[in-house]
Amino acid sequence: MASRYGSDQIAGVVVGASLNGLGVARSLTRGGVPVVAVDTTMIRAGMWCRYVRAHLVKSLVGNIFADEMIKLGKSFNQPPVLLLTEEEAVHAVSEHREVLSRWFRFRLPVDATVKMLSSKASFHDFALKHRFPVPRSVILEKLSDTEYLSQLRYPCILKPDDKRNVLRGEKERAVRVESLAAARAQASVMLTTPGGVVVQEWIEGADSNIYFTLFYRGSGGRVISVFTGRKILSSPPGIGNTAICVAAPDAGKVLEPLTLSFAEQAGFEGIGSIEYKWDDNNRRFVMVEPTVGRTDWQEEIATLCGVNIPLAAYRHELGLSPIPGRSRPVPVAWRATFSDRMPSRLPGEQTKIIDGYFRWNDPVPALQFYGVVSPLRSIKQGWKAARAFKRPQLKNIVS
């Protein structure tokens, strides 16, 4: 690596090469930063970006990841800037920060804060204590706790307390239920696997009521970069990842001070974000959940709108002067995939839609995703559905 980049050119190392990592890599290369993309498989689209050098590791989790990253770090003449896009990697870096800081430059809150903000239950308790607006919720740790479900109004949404349980395939990401009986049934299923469950009252409003504030706080809590956006579409609707999003400067006037106040109270330094939803019934913004220590799925919308948070973070960690933000003359929307269709009523007709995977100057990630990964995924899902359909029939024959 050292001979590739030279001692005068410090690299950015992006951990995780999904659509999230691809957007971060492209953001860094706008500033001429040499990028190394780290992941466990070449099937990730970001590993095929023309601007990066792909580096495979055995795991993004725990001691194995830390050991692999130390080996990588030793190959540079100067410690590169580390940017994380994966939840598991955040915890691995946080827990091994002392040794990894010898080989990489990065900024995270203290480990206790990382753990607190990564837990939906702990985040909820912290927000209530400091009087930040959050949905009414109950925390379920064991089956007997389901009695607390009667305290809520329905519909509600059930989420695993720790997102890592979702990444390991142990729990569903989020499930909406319409009644107390359905909540008890779903909670009973979710509690059979490790980890607690957070149950929140559903916040009325469309997907376009969901907003997010992305930020980077540097040394001493200095605000280096901040941006507020708005979801236009989620996939699946209501509970899924961002499918389409745009800038939301008007909402930013309210949400950015609120977000930065929360970050200050929590001692939250480094990269992160908070997701909000506008509550149609109570006419206010409510905090849904934070992201700590890593970029968000829709991070690139900020760069496309002239607020390059990954590049700002990189330059800050190297002691370089910030690059002024630049606004686009034409409004832009970030779209995760071609299959995500812009609602006819939102936003304006002049809005330019930019695909998360495809760029004319960097087409291979899109070719790899749309031509290889997506078809294989469809075949796999069809195979699973066929097996699920046949299984009950076999039972009937046996009986």
Sequence and secondary structure as in RCSB ss.txt:
>XXXX:A:sequence
MASRYGSDQIAGVVVGASLNGLGVARSLTRGGVPVVAVDTTMIRAGMWCRYVRAHLVKSLVGNIFADEMIKLGKS
FNQPPVLLLTEEEAVHAVSEHREVLSRWFRFRLPVDATVKMLSSKASFHDFALKHRFPVPRSVILEKLSDTEYLS
QLRYPCILKPDDKRNVLRGEKERAVRVESLAAARAQASVMLTTPGGVVVQEWIEGADSNIYFTLFYRGSGGRVIS
VFTGRKILSSPPGIGNTAICVAAPDAGKVLEPLTLSFAEQAGFEGIGSIEYKWDDNNRRFVMVEPTVGRTDWQEE
IATLCGVNIPLAAYRHELGLSPIPGRSRPVPVAWRATFSDRMPSRLPGEQTKIIDGYFRWNDPVPALQFYGVVSP
LRSIKQGWKAARAFKRPQLKNIVS
>XXXX:A:secstr
 HHHH TTS  EEEE  SHHHHHHHHHHHTTT  EEEEES TTSGGGG TTEEEEE S SSHHHHHHHHHHHHTT
SSS  EEEE  HHHHHHHHHTHHHHTTT B     HHHHHHHHBHHHHHHHHHHTT     EEEESSGGGGGGGG
GS SSEEEEESBTHHHHTTSS S EEESSHHHHHHHHHHHTTSSS EEEEE   S GGGEEEEEEEE GGG EEE
EEEEEEEEEESTTTSEEEEEEE HHHHHHHHHHHHHHHHHHT  EEEEEEEEEETTTTEEEEEEEEESS  TTTH
HHHHTT  HHHHHHHHHTT         SS EEEES TT    TTSS TT EEEESS  TTS HHHHHIIIIIHH
HHHHHHHHHHHHHHHHHHHHHHH 
